[in-house]
Amino acid sequence: MNPILPVQYFVPDAEARQWKDGRMYIYGSYDLSGDTFWCSNEYRVFSSADLVNWQEHGVSFTSEDVPWHTGIIPLPLYAPDCIYKDGRYYLYFCSADNSEGVAVSDTPYGPFRDAVPVEGPHEDAIDPAVFVDDDGQAYIYWGQFNCRGARLKPDMKSIDPATLNTNLINEEEHGFHEGASLRKRNGIYYLVYTDISRGRATCIGYATSMTPLGPFKKRGIIIDNDGCDSETWNNHGSLAEFNGNWYVFYHRSSQASRYNRRVCVEPIFFNDNGSINEVEMTTQGVSAPLDAGSRVEAWRACLLSGTVCTEPVDKGPGAGEERYREHLAFIENENWAAYKYIDFGLGKTSFEALVSSAAYGGEIVIVLDSPEGTRIGSCKIGCTGGWHVWENVSCMIKPTSGVHAVFLIFKGRPNGRLFNLESFWFRD
């Protein structure tokens, strides 16, 4: 399900790679809930054998591991990448001082050590991405507004200046904002990037070439995270092949903030001409549609409309893994949340939800397939006695079977907060 990591982890800018052990590894920035700036000063690595169950490998690198970082306040680390070559894993990173560097490890999850600056002409040093071609030659890409690229020398730490291209793609012609990432499939080089051509940097677009340093031609949009949160601003991710299938890794904002971002993944499909069909954000991700009879956590909505957003609930020290939770909050009249997709099987006839309210409550209208789709029921909600006083509510619905997108449309007083929603499910 999306987001793919447990609720307490905020990992944007994901570069996903399947290494020789068969596992998929994620290298990304690391946001902290509640922060009002981009990224923290550490990286964490996650891996999975099935893209569903993810293991955290702990902190792999911090800004304190960067020798040229000085000062009392640790500098944040921005979008990284990692590549394997000649028995070692190379982590490429950038930070708020406009520097890019590389550190190494004998394992894909670190810790990464011996950080040094990437040497060579290096203007606009942000969001490094690295690619090793079939012949073993490594390339590095970076930049904002103009994507730059060059060969790396055999030491993997130096740019070959004779190969530098300072305008692989740009904002004016290609919508390039930042976040370059390169992959190769069937002899075609795919340059994936944060695309601002729809007005905000919410898209992941792509351009293709027959060589790793271009020329590149813009082909389209792979995914757009617009609508995931009221404050969403950017997107950043990568393509990855896993056991013969291809996926796009991307992130969504949360908590009505452009900073608290979470990694998600969707399957992608290539046409005969090498183009990629744009895919939608879903709750199910790489899994099958969600079982309607199982509890659906409300924070996993793939689309939100209005003021509704996810809200963290800190249950206090000593609660272990149960300490950090989220629900939908700040719900007002005519807001809605979407869940794609839910499997009702042979039929469900009732709806239940866990809600709280310190106000007058309201109503959840259950609609299928679109906000203007088929209404199957309506569940009344009263005041529960507090925003963190939870009660189960239920209602009958029209008998429903098959797979549907589910839209929960919230109704109530014209002005003001109505209720919170923690989870919901359906019954036979």
Secondary structure, DSSP 8 states (H G I E B T S, - for coil): --S-S-TT-B--S-EEEE-TTS-EEEE---B-TT-SSS--SEEEEEEESSSSSEEEEEEEEEGGG-TT--SSS---EEEEEEEEETTEEEEEEEETTS-EEEEEESSTT---EEEEE-BS--SS--S-EEEE-TTS-EEEEE-SSEEEEEEB-TTSSBB-GGG-EEEEEEHHHH-EEEEEEEEEETTEEEEEEEE-TTSSBTEEEEEEESSTT---EEEEEEEE-TTSSTT--B---EEEEETTEEEEEEEEEETTEEEEEEEEEEE--B-TTS-B------SSTTS--EETTS-EEGGG-SEEESS-EEEEEE--TT-GGGSEEEEEES--TT-EEEEEEEE-TT-EEEEEEEEEESS--EEEEEEESSTTSEEEEEEEE---SEEEEEEEEEEEEEEE-SEEEEEEEEE--SSS---EEEEEEEE-
